[in-house]
Amino acid sequence: MTKRHGYALLSAIIALIVAVSAAIYVGVASGDGSTTGKNIPTNDSGPRNRVAPASTGIWVGAWSASPVGAEPGTEVEGLAGRSVRNVVHTSVGGTSARITLSNLYGQSALTITHASIALAAGPQTAAAIEDTMRRLTFGGNTTVVIPPGQQVLSDAVRLAIPAGADVLVTTYSPTPSGPVTFHPHARQTSYVAEGDLTEDATGLAYTGQVGSWRYLTALDVLSNESDGTVVVFGDSLTDGITSTPNANRRWTDFLSRRLRAAVAAGQDVPRYSVVNEGISGNQILASGSGRPADNQAGVDRFHRDVLSRTNVKVVVIDLGVNDILRNPNLADPNRILDGLRTLVRQAHARGLKVIGATLMPFQGHRGYTDARENVRQRINAEIRAGKVFDAVVDFDAAVRDPYNPRRFRPDYDSGDHLHPSDKGYERMAETFDLNDLKGAAPAEL
């Protein structure tokens, strides 16, 4: 081989190494940010779109909310010409972030031309910390079209997000898109402004307020603080419908803080984030009306809201009370138990451990009858006997009145005799044995 040919071969090898290294960098930076929406090419990538670099962390869920239905009043125009600024609270921190947007209940394509993420400047505000404002992209483009019934995952963007932080996720859609996919009863104030103010950090124009989350269904972070995600699957008792607004006092919030504190104290418990997939009024077996159905039954939404979440390790299920209360006839406890076991089998097929909760009391609520109480007791007996879940958290025993176990202890009762007070939600989290988060699904229940 001549010297000239040797230099040519060496140059080719170096070029190949550079190309492979670049491909690896791009793949790691984008994570698994593939989408089901259509990305519209644009040159407006913006100086603030800081692509996430390679990291030793893993992707976990920092926050989530189930899509519930189509927002009333948005059937024709959607939220065309307005900026929607969702406020969400993180369970765990990370160095990069990505979001999921849903058009599940839309009847036409949803076009998002601009989206951003930033840290909130404080509690109960639409203002952002200015130097945290990041432009979001989808497949490298700022514009994405989400077909009806679909969702889209954004590209990863570099942003240091602390645990327990309020994060602002803003989207702008210039054209009518039909019904807005939303999650009501958020117990969190979010905002809306006229025009494209997606990257406005002042928040001054965000004069519209709403107690719902719109389009946004998940926030993931690339984290060195967590090894996986705990998904809590439930109804209004998990959704936290009677908790203090803007205070993050759902029982899952208390559990998340308790778990972080235990890890920080050096306790031998898993480093997991906690995300909330509760829907008020949700049942195991029955869905609402519409196509797709509003407030889908637990057995129908389990794959979407649990199995499809990021890096799930453990599932916590607290469902069944609405199947008892909302059944026009007397509910069959065996059908409810079969529904719960169906969820457990689906989780086990993915290697996920399932922790289940006993059903809490509701005497004093307008739907109470002795016959319904007997159904609740039969279901709880099976759960406590270990015939449904891998582990059990006994919420019933934790919150019931010791002098009348058919109803809430007064200080744990929100006043409607069905949902807990803030103190009751905290008691639920305190009852949870963090050691139950250890391990995986058994080979056979």
N, C-alpha and C positions, 0 to 999 in steps of 0.2 A: 504494500500500500504506500502510495506517495505521501509526502508531507501535506500536500494540498488536499488530497482526499481525506487524510486524517483530520485536518481542521474542519472540513465540511461535515464529517460524521460527528465530531464533538459538538459542533454548532447545532446539528439536528437533535442530538440527545438533550442538550440544554433547553432547546425550544420545547421539546416534548415535556420535560419536567415542569417548566413554567406553565404550560397549558393545563397539565393535570392538576397542579397546585391551585390554579385559578378556578378550575371547575369544582374542586373540593371546597374552596372558600365560599363560592357562590351557593353551593348546596347546603352547607352548614348555616350560612347567613340567612337563607330563606326559610329554613326549617321545613315543615311539611305544609307550607302555606298554599297548597293547591286549592282551587275554588271550583264551585259548581256554577258560578256566574260567568258572564262574558266580560272580558276585560277590553276596554276601548283604548287603543294607543293614544298617548299624549306626550308631548315634550315637557309638560309642566311638572317635572318631578320635584322641583323646589329645593332650596338649600337646606331646609329643615328635615328632609327625609333621610335620616341617618340609619342606613341599613345595619342590622344587627351583625356584629362580628362573630367569629367562632367563639364558643364558650364551653366550659366543662359542666355547666348546669344542665338541667333537664326541663322540658316543658311540663307545666302543671296548671291546673285551673286555679285562678286567683279569685274569680267571681263568676257566677252564672245566674241565669233566670230562664225559666221555661217560657216559650211562646204560648200564649193562652188563647188568643182569638183575634178577631178584627175589631179595631177600635171604633166605637160608634161615632158617627159624624165625619168619618174619613172615607166613606164608601166611594166617592167619585174623585175628589181632588187629592186624596192622601194628604201629604204635608208639603205640597209643591211650593217652591219659592221660599221655604223657611229652613232655618238651621235648627237642628234638634240636638240639644246638649244633654246627654244622659250622665247622671252622677252615680258612680258605683263605688263600693267599699271593698278593698282588697283583704283577702285572708292571709296572703303570704307575699313577700317581696321578690323582686327579680331584677335582672339587668336589661332585659328586652321584653317587648310586649307584642301581642297580636290580638285581634278581635274577630268575633263572628257576628255577621249581620244576617237577619232572617227576613224573607218575604213569604213565609209559610202561608199566611192568610191573604196575601195579595191576589187580586184577580187579573192583574196586568204586570208587566215588567217594571221593576223598581230601578231607576237610574240614579246612582250616587256619583256625583261629579267631584266631590271634595269631602274628605274625612280627616279628622285629626284626633290626637290623644294628648292629654296634658295632666299634670297634677293640679288639683284644686288649690287655690290660694288660701282656703280656710274652710270651715264647716258652713253649710247652707249658703253657698255662693256659686255663681256661674263664672267667677273670675278664676283665671289660671295663673300659676307661677310662670312668668313669661318665658324664661329660658328652658322650660320643660316642654313647650309646645312642639309637637312633631306632626308632620304631614304623613298620613297613611296611604299606602298604595296596595294595589291588588294585581299580582302578577307583573309588578313594575309600573303599573299605570295608576293615575289618580282617579280615573273614571271606571266604574264597573256597572254592569247591568245584571240584576238578579232576577231570573225568571220567576213567575208565580210558583209558589210551593217549594222554592229552593232557598239555599243559604250560601254564604260566601265567607271564606277565611282570608283575612288580610295577610300581607307580607309582615314579617317581623321588623320591628323598628327598635333602635337602641334607645332605651329610656330607663333610668334607675327609678324603680317604683318600690317604696317601702311597704312593709306589712302594715295593715291597719290604716291605709291612706285612702282618701277620696280621690278618684280619678275621673276626669271629664273626657267623654268620648262623644265627638260631635260629627254629625253627617249633614250633608246638604243635597237635596234633590230638586232640580229645576223644573221638572215636568210632573203632571198628574200621574199617579201610580195606583189609584184605587185604594182599598182598605189597608190601613197600617197594621202590621203585626205588632202586638203589644203585650205587656205583662202588667195588668192592673194591680192595685194594692201593694205597690212597691214599698211603702213606708219610707220613701225617700223622695225628696223634691228634685225634679229635673227641670230643664228650662227650654225655651224656644224663642227664636228671634226672627224677624223678617229679613230676608235677603241672605246672601252667602257671607256669613260671619264666622266661618268654620275655624279660622285661626285668630279670631279676636280674643285677646287675653284679658281685656278689661271686664268683659261680661256685662257691661252697662246696657247694651241693647237687648239683653236676654230678659225681657220683662214678662214673658209668658211663663207660667209655672204649671207643672203637672205632677201628679203622684203616681205616674206610670213610667215604665221603661219602654222605649219604642225602638224597634228594629234590632237593637243590641241584645244578644243572648249569651255571650261569653267573653271573658277577658282572660287570656292565658299569659303567663310570664315564664321566661327562661330563668330558672331559679337554682341557686346553690343552697337555699334554705329548706327545700322540701324534696322528698323522695317520691311523692305521688299525691293523688287527690282522693279525698273522701267525698262521695256524693250522697247528699241527704235527700231522700225522695219522699214527698209527703203532700199534705193538704194545707189548709189555712193554719194549722198548728205549727207547721214548719215555715210557711210563708210569713208567719209573724204578724197576722192581720191586726191584732190588738196591741202590738208593741208600740212604744213611743216613736213617732215619726222622726226621722233624721238622727236617730240616736244609736242605731245598730244594736238593738236589744232583742232580736230574734234569738231563739235558743241556739241556732247554729252559729250566730255571732259570738255568744258566750262560750260555746264549745271551741271555736277557733282560737279565741284569746286564751282560753285555759290550756289548750294543747301547745300553743306557742310558749306560754309561760313555763309549762312542764319541761319542754325541750331546753329552754334557756337555763332552767335550774339543774340541768344534767340528769333528769329522770330518764329511765330506760323506756321511752315510748317512741312510737314512730314519728318521723318528721313529715307530717302530711298537712296539706292545705284542706280546707273545708269549703265546699260550694253547696248552694241551696237550690234544689229543684222542686220546691213546694209550689202548689197551685191552690189557691183558695177554692173550696167547694169540690176539690178533686175526689173521685171515687176510684176504687180498684177496677170495677166491672162496667160502669156506665159512663158514656160520653155525652156531651152536649149535642146540640143540633148543628147543622151546617156541614159542608164538604170543602176542606177537611173539617172535622168536628171541632167545635169550640171545647176547651177544657177536656181534652182527650182522656179516656180512661187510663188508669195506671198500666194495665196490661198492654195497651196500644202505644203508649208514649215511652215505655221503659227503654227501648233501644235508643230512641232519639235523645232522651234526657239523661240517661245513665251510661249505657254501654258505649255511646259515642263521645262521651266527655274525654278530656285529655288525661292520659296516664292514670286512669282510675285504679285504685287498689282495694278500696272497701266501699260497700254500699250500706247505708242506713235507711231502713224503711219504717215510716210511721203513717200508715194508711188504714182506713177501714171504718172510721166513725161516720163519714158521710154515706157510706153504703148502708149503714144502719138507719141513720136519720132521714135520708132522702128517698128511701124505698117506699113507694105508696102502700105496699103490703109489708108484712113482717119479713124482714130480711132473713135469708137462710145462712146461718153461720158457716155451714159446710161449703157453700159456694164462695163465701168471702175467704175462707181459709184456703180453698183450692186456688183462688186468684193470687193470694200471697205466695203460695208454693210455686205457682207458675213463674212469678218474678224471681224467686230464689233459684229455680232451675236455670233460667236464662242467665243469671249472674254466675252460677257455678260453671256453666258451659264456657264462660270467659275466664274462669279461674279466680273469680272475685268472692271474697268473704262477704257474708250478709249478716248484719246486726239488725234485729227487729225490735220494735217498741210495743209494749202493751197499750191498749186503748184507754184513754183517760176518761174519767167520769163526766156525766153531763146532766145529772138531776138538777131541776130548776130551769133548764132550758125548755123552750116551748115544745120541742119535739120529744121530750122525755116521756116514756111509758115504762111500766114495770116489765112488759114483754121485751121491749128493746134493751132494757138493762140486762135481762137474762141472756140475750144474744151477745152482748158485750162480754159478759162474764164467761160464756162458753168459749168465745174466741180467745180471751186472755188465758184461760186455763190451758188451752192447747199451746199457746205461745210459751207460757211459763214452763210447760212440761218438756220443752225442747223439741217439739214436733213440727216446727215451722222454720226457724232460723238457726244460724250457726251460733249466735250469742243473743242475749236478750238484755235490753235496758228497760227497767220496770218504771215507766213514767206514771202509770196508774198509782202504784204504791208511793211514789215520790210526792204527788201533788194532792192526793185525796184527803178529805177531812177524817181524822182518826175517830171522830165521834159519829160520822155518817159517811162511810166509804163510797157511797153512791154519788157524792158531789165533791167539788173542789174544796180544799181548805180555804177559808175566806180570804186570807192575804195572798193566795196564789190565783185567785179568781179575778178576771178582768171586769166582772160584773154581769156578763151575759151567761155565765154558768156553763160555758162550753170552751172558751179560749182563756189561756193564762194571762195574768198580769205580767209586767216586766219581771217582778220577783219570781213569779211562777216559771217564766222562761229560763231565768237564771238557775232555778232549782232543777229544771230538766237537764241542763248542761252539767250541773254538779253531780247529778246521779249517774251520768255516763261514765263507765269504767274505761279509762284510756287504754288499759292493757288489752281490752277486747279488740283494739285496732291491730294488734299484732297477728301475724300469721296469714295464711291464705285459706281458700275454700277447702273443706275436707273432700276427700275422694268420694265419700258417700255420706249423705246427711242421715 
